[in-house]
């Protein structure tokens, strides 16, 4: 974008000029590279310790079975729909209590001890 001649204006740093934005872009690029390097090193170390990386039941397993990732997407969608259908009545009860914002519904689901599909808190 910088090379296109677009002028940057930042709300949180109105005094920033082209030099400031350029320096910030370089710092961001350096951080992206550092994150990539650290991630690769961590994965290599985990692999060296014998840790299995990836999901053995994921897309690779489906590809080996000749089904491709279409079957994976269909299965994930079906599971998500079934989970949502199971929550529909609970959500309706919560909304009937006057709690209609997403934050309020999530708080009530947590209060009731209902976990997300992956077992986490809302």
C-alpha positions as CSV (number, residue, x, y, z in Angstrom):
1,X,0.0,0.0,0.0
2,X,2.8,2.3,0.8
3,X,4.2,2.0,-2.7
4,X,0.8,2.8,-4.2
5,X,1.0,6.3,-2.9
6,X,-1.8,5.9,-0.3
7,X,-1.3,8.2,2.6
8,X,-1.6,6.6,6.1
9,X,-3.5,8.2,8.9
10,X,-3.6,6.5,12.3
11,X,-6.2,7.3,14.9
12,X,-4.0,6.3,17.8
13,X,-0.9,8.1,16.5
14,X,-2.1,11.2,14.5
15,X,1.5,12.5,14.5
16,X,2.8,9.5,12.6
17,X,4.3,10.3,9.2
18,X,5.6,8.1,6.3
19,X,8.8,7.5,8.2
20,X,7.1,6.3,11.3
21,X,4.7,4.0,9.4
22,X,7.7,2.6,7.4
23,X,9.6,1.9,10.6
24,X,6.6,0.2,12.2
25,X,6.1,-1.9,9.0
26,X,9.8,-3.0,9.2
27,X,9.4,-3.9,12.9
28,X,6.2,-5.9,12.1
29,X,8.0,-7.7,9.4
30,X,10.9,-8.6,11.7
31,X,8.5,-9.9,14.3
32,X,6.6,-12.0,11.7
33,X,9.9,-13.6,10.7
34,X,10.9,-14.2,14.4
35,X,7.5,-15.8,15.1
36,X,7.9,-18.1,12.1
37,X,11.4,-19.1,13.1
38,X,10.4,-19.8,16.7
39,X,7.4,-21.8,15.6
40,X,9.5,-23.9,13.2
41,X,12.1,-24.5,16.0
42,X,9.4,-25.5,18.5
43,X,7.8,-27.9,16.1
44,X,11.2,-29.4,15.2
45,X,12.0,-29.8,18.9
46,X,8.6,-31.5,19.6
47,X,9.2,-33.8,16.6
48,X,12.7,-34.7,17.9
49,X,11.1,-35.6,21.3
50,X,8.9,-38.0,19.4
51,X,5.7,-36.0,19.7
52,X,3.1,-36.8,17.0
53,X,2.3,-33.5,15.2
54,X,-1.1,-32.9,13.5
55,X,-4.4,-34.7,13.8
56,X,-4.1,-38.4,12.8
57,X,-7.9,-38.5,12.2
58,X,-7.9,-35.3,10.1
59,X,-7.7,-34.4,6.5
60,X,-4.6,-36.5,5.8
61,X,-6.4,-39.6,6.9
62,X,-9.4,-38.8,4.7
63,X,-7.1,-38.2,1.7
64,X,-5.5,-41.6,2.3
65,X,-9.0,-43.1,2.3
66,X,-9.6,-41.4,-1.0
67,X,-12.4,-39.1,0.2
68,X,-10.6,-35.8,0.1
69,X,-11.4,-32.8,2.3
70,X,-15.0,-32.6,1.1
71,X,-16.0,-35.4,3.5
72,X,-14.1,-33.7,6.3
73,X,-16.0,-30.5,5.8
74,X,-19.3,-32.3,5.6
75,X,-18.6,-34.3,8.8
76,X,-17.5,-31.2,10.7
77,X,-20.6,-29.3,9.5
78,X,-22.9,-32.1,10.4
79,X,-21.3,-32.3,13.9
80,X,-21.6,-28.6,14.4
81,X,-25.2,-28.5,13.3
82,X,-26.1,-31.4,15.7
83,X,-24.4,-29.6,18.6
84,X,-26.2,-26.4,17.8
85,X,-29.6,-28.2,17.5
86,X,-29.0,-29.6,20.9
87,X,-28.4,-26.1,22.4
88,X,-31.4,-24.5,20.7
89,X,-33.8,-25.3,23.5
90,X,-31.4,-24.0,26.2
91,X,-30.7,-20.8,24.2
92,X,-34.5,-20.3,23.9
93,X,-34.9,-20.6,27.7
94,X,-32.0,-18.2,28.3
95,X,-33.6,-15.7,25.8
96,X,-37.0,-16.1,27.5
97,X,-35.3,-15.0,30.7
98,X,-34.5,-11.7,29.0
99,X,-30.8,-12.4,28.3
100,X,-30.4,-11.7,24.6
101,X,-26.9,-10.4,24.0
102,X,-24.3,-12.8,23.0
103,X,-22.2,-12.0,26.0
104,X,-25.1,-12.6,28.4
105,X,-26.0,-15.9,26.7
106,X,-22.4,-17.0,26.9
107,X,-22.2,-16.1,30.6
108,X,-25.4,-18.1,31.2
109,X,-24.1,-21.1,29.4
110,X,-20.9,-21.0,31.5
111,X,-23.0,-20.6,34.7
112,X,-25.1,-23.7,33.7
113,X,-21.9,-25.6,33.1
114,X,-22.6,-26.1,29.4
115,X,-19.3,-26.4,27.5
116,X,-18.6,-25.6,23.8
117,X,-18.4,-28.4,21.3
118,X,-14.7,-28.7,21.9
119,X,-15.0,-28.7,25.7
120,X,-14.2,-25.1,26.4
121,X,-15.9,-22.2,28.1
122,X,-18.1,-19.8,26.2
